[in-house]
Amino acid sequence: MVERTEFKGKPVLILKRNAEDKYPFSFGVSKARLILENIDEIKKFVGESKEE
């Protein structure tokens, strides 16, 4: 589940596992760019993880 909102006039994405998620993950454009620049390492990290 993805929501778009604003914080101090700047766009923010909120990622939730479901509508009742108590601890959503939120970030703005700057962190989104950082994630995209490092997406291959993030994919590798997830692939190596034993967590579900």
N, C-alpha and C positions, 0 to 999 in steps of 0.2 A: 504494500500500500504506500503510495507516494502523495504527499501534500505539498502545495506551494504556499508560502506565506511571505511576510516581510518582517524584518527586525531593523529598527532604526532607519526605515526607508529603503533598505536593501533587500533584494530577493533571497529567499532561503528555501531549501528543499528539506522536507522531513520524511524520513524513511521509517516505516513501521512494519513490524511482523504481521500485525492484525490491528483492527480498530481499537482493541483494548490494550495495546502495547503500552506499558507503564514507562518504558525507557527508550523512546524513539531516538534515532540518530539524525541530527540536523547539521546542515552546513550551508555556507554561502558560495558565491561564485569563485572566490579565491581558493577555497579548499576543494571545490569541484575541479578546478583546473589542476591542482596538485594531484588529486586522485587520478585524473585522466593521464597526466604525465607519467604516472607510476603504475598504471593499470596492469602491466605485465608482471610486475613484482607482487602486486596484490593477488593476482590470479595464482601465481606460483605459491605464495604464502597459504592461500586457501587450499590449494591442491595438496600441500604437504601436511595440512592439519588433520588430526584425527577426530576433531569435533564435528558434529553434525550441524 
